[in-house]
């Protein structure tokens, strides 16, 4: 596996895809059938049961390390105060991976006083950041994107903002729509965006409802931002260092890569955004510092790797006897320098919406 810049060799992990079946609709003709690529019928995958080299799927059976030097921050909902409108920047909130769980997202935003009972922005000058991964796995990824787009307009009108970062699943959906079954250079065998999308929870209902304005919105998302001393990114990887030595440079490079519309380039970007666990193991704090020293901030806040993986609370995807993972709140680790925000909603965990800075 290609190493991310600024980190040592990653622990070797073998993803196990148990008895994966390609849904029948992959062979149907529909909105996701890419007529823009005549003659690009999907070639037989050399290994349809395994992910392409260099790709790290979000699987429950990824090995984890149950460490004792980490901390989960529990936040009492009764103590959560609705953000108040006023002059100057409002309260800062971040949202972890949503993955199509629209109802859970609405409930979490209402609990924090960010939207009202009708689903409209009611937080005045509050600032809300989504850390990426809006679609796949869950039932209504397009509904999630529509909500975020609408809240962005409503928040701006109220003097606040609602913004979003690029996650690996946004790159995956963009690639599946643009390139479909076009072979990409994965380094070993045949890989396609569509096969990877299906393998990692791609939903036919999302693809059927995907429109040009959704694609344009996703393609323009930033990859990282620094807000109030918090460096916000999607993935817990140092691969961002491959794309520039400033936040502006990284964001520009990512957008330019997507704009050039080269399947191999976008695949390489996607592959790097799937890397994980760079901040967890030995040397994790140094990996975080390499990002903070380059891009600014005193703490990094990320999604991507579900907290139950980091804590070792979830084993095999097929283990029906596993108890529902208990996620009390964000997960603080790497010597207090990293905050994980993916509560594992796809594995019956919790969709996290958190005000920053964290309570001490």
N, C-alpha and C positions, 0 to 999 in steps of 0.2 A: 504494500500500500504506500502511495506517495506520502511523504512526511510533510506536515505543515511547517512553514518557516518558523524558526524561533523555538522549536520544541525538540525534545529528544525522541527516540524511537517510541512509537506507541505500543502498548501491550497488544499482542496478537490476539484477536478475537475472531472466532468462527461463528458467523450467523447461521442459524439453523432455520430453514424454511420448511415447515412440516406440511407435506402433502398439498402444496399449493396447486390450485387449479385455476387456469385462465378462464374467466367468465366467458360464456358463450357470446356475449355481445361484442367482444373484441373482434369477432369475425363478421359482425353485421356492418351494413352501410348506414351511416348516420352523420350527424353534424361533426363527429370526430373523425370521419373518414376523409383523409387528406388528399383531396383532388389536386391540390397544388403540387403534388409530387407524383406525377404519372409514372407508372412503372415501378413504384416503390412498394410493391406488395411485400408484406412482412415475410422475411426469410425465416426458416425454422431456426429457433434459438438453439445454440449448441448445448446450452445447459439451462433449460427453462425452469428448473427447480432451484436455481441458485442466482443470487444477485451478481451483476457485473463486477469485475475487479475494481477495487477502489471505492465502491459504494457501501455505505454503512446504513442498512435499513433500520428503522425503528422497530425492533422486535423485543418481545418480552423475555426471550431466552438469551439475550445478550449477557455475557458474564458481568457480574458486578462485584465490587469490593465493598464490604460492609465495614466502613471506617468509624472510628470512635471520636474523630476530631471535627465532626460536623455538627451543625446546629440547625434545627428548624424553628422558625419564629412563628408562634401561634398568635393570632390577632383576634381578640374578643370582638365579635360582630357588634355587641352592645356598645363598645367603646368607639366604633367607627363613626366619625362625624361627617355629615354631608358637607361637601365643599361649598363655600360661600362665595357669591359674586362680590367683586370689589375691584379696587384699583391695583395695578401691578400684577405680576404673575400669580396665578392661583396654585392650588395644591397640585402636586405631581403624582400621577398614578401610572402603573404599568400593568399590562395584561399578558399572561403566558399563552402558550399554544392553545388554539381554539379547536382546530381540526373539525369544523363543521357542526359543532355542538351549539347551535344557535340558542336554544332554550336555556341552556346552562349559562351562556354568556349574558343573556338578557337578565337572568336572575342575579348573577354576580354584579353586574353594573348597577342594577337597582339597589342591591344591598349596600353598595358604597355611595349611594346618593348621586350617581352620575347621570342616570336617566330616570324618567318618571314612569308611572304605571302604564302609560301609553307608548313607552319606548322612545320618548323624545329627550334630547339633551336638556338637563336641568341644573347643570353644575357651574354655570356662569363662566368664570375665568379659569376654571380648572384645566390642567394639561394632562392629556391621556395618550399614552404610547402603547401600541400593540407590538409585540416582539416577533411577529411573523407566524407562519403556518396556520392559515385560515381554513384550508380545505383538506380533503382526503380523510378517510376513515369514518368520520361522522356523517350524519344524514343531510346536512344543508350547508355546504361550504359556500355556495353562491349567495345564500341568504345572509351568511356572516359578512361576506364582502359588501353586499348591498347595505347592511346596517352600518358598517364602518365608514363607508363612503358618505352615507347620509349624516351620520354623527359628525363627520369632519366639517361639513357645511354648517350644521347647526351650532357646533362649538365655536367656529370662527365668527359666526354672527353674534354670539354672546360674549365675545372677547377672550375666549379660551382657545383650545385646539385639541384635535384628535388626529394623531398621526400614526404611521405604521412603518415597520421595517420589513425587509425582504427575508423570507424564510426559505429553506431548501424546498419546501413543498410548493411555493409559488414558482420557483424555477422549474420544478418538475411538471406542474400543470402547464406553464408556458411552453415548455419543450414538447410535451405530449400533443398540445394543440398545433404548434408550429411545425414540428418535425415528424410527429407520428412514428411510423415504422422505418424512417430513414436510419440506416446503420450509422453508428458513431464509433469513434476510435476509443474503445475502453481499455486497450492494452492487452486484452485476452478475449478471444471469441467475439460473438456478435452481441451488441447491446443496442437497444433503442429506448427512446424516451417513453414510448407508449407501454412497452413491457415493464419498465421500471415503475411507471405510474400505476399500472394495474397491480403490480406486486406490492405496492405500498399504499394500498387503500383507496386508489382512484375510484370515484363514484360516477357511474353513467349519468345520473341525474345532474351532477355538476357540469359534466361536459356538454350535455344537451342544452343547458341553460347559459353556458358561457358565451358572453357577447364581447364585441370589440371594445366597449368601454371598460369592461373588467380587465381585459388583456392589457389595455393601455395603462390602466391604473397600476396593475401589478408590475409592469415593466419599468415604471418610474419610481418605484419604492427605493428609499435609501437602504444601504446595508448596515449602517451604524450611525450613532449620534451620541454626543455627550451633553447631558443635562444635569445641572446642579451637582456636578462632581460624580455623576453616574455614567459610566460608559455603557451604552445600550447596544447589544448585538443579539442576533438570533442564536448562533451556534457557539457552543463551548469549545472553540478551536482557535488556534493561532494562525490559521490559514488566511485571515484578513491581511496579515502582513505581506502576503504575496501580491496584493493589489494596490499598495500605495503606502506612503509614510505620513499621511494625514487623513483625517476623516473625509475631507473634501475629495482628495485624490482617490480614496477607496470607492466612494460613492460614484464618482465620475467614471472610474474604470469599469465598475460593475454595470452601469447603465450603457456605456459604450459597447461592452461585450454583448449585451443583450440586443442592442440596436444593430450591430453588424450582422446578426441573424445567421451566424455560422454554427451549425449543429455541434461540431466538435468543441468549439470554444465554450459554448453554453453548457455542454456536458461536463467539461472540466471544472467550470465554475460551480455547477450543481454538485459534482462529486466532492469538491473541497468543502462546500457548505454542509455536507452530511457528516463530516468528521466530528468526533465527540470525545469527551472525557479528558481533554487536554489539561484541565485545571484540577482534576480530582486526585490523581496518583502522585507519587513522589515527584517533586519538581513542579507541582501544579501551581503553587504560589509564584514561582519564578515565571511560569508561562503567563499568568495573569499580569505580572509586573511588566513583561515585555510589551503587552498591549497598552497598559496604562502609561508606561513611559513614552510610547510612540504617539498615542492618540489623546492622552489626557484623561483626567478623572482619577478618583481615589478608590472606586469600586467598580467592578464589572457586573452587569445584570444581563442574564441570558435566559433563553428558553431551550428548546430542542431536545435536551436529554431529560426525560421524566424523573422527577425526584424519587419515585419508588425504585428506579434503577440505581440511583446513587446511594440509596440506603440499603439496598439488598432485600427489599420487602416483597418483590415480585420475582417469581422464578420463571417457569416455562409458560409459554402462551397456551399450551394444552393442559395445564395443570388446573383442572376444574375445582380442586379442593383448596386452592389458594384463597385466603381471606381477602376481602376488599382492602386495598392499601389505604392506610390512614395518612392523609396529608393535611397537617394542621396549618401550614402556611409556607412561605418561601424558605428555601434551604440555604443556609450560609455556610461556606466552607472555604478551603484554600487560605487558611489563616485569617478568615474574615474578609478576604478581598473579593470573593465571588458570591453572587446571589443567584440561585437557580429558581426560575419561575414557572417551569412546566410541571404542573401538578398532576399530570398523568390522567387527564380527563378521558382519554381513549381506553384506559384500563380501569374505569370506575373509580378514578381518584378524584381530583378536584380541579375545577377551572379557577385559576388564581387571578384576582385583581387586587393589587396591593399599592397602598400609598407609600411614597418614598419621601424622606429617608425612613428606614425601618426604625421602629421603637427600640430604644436601648434597654 
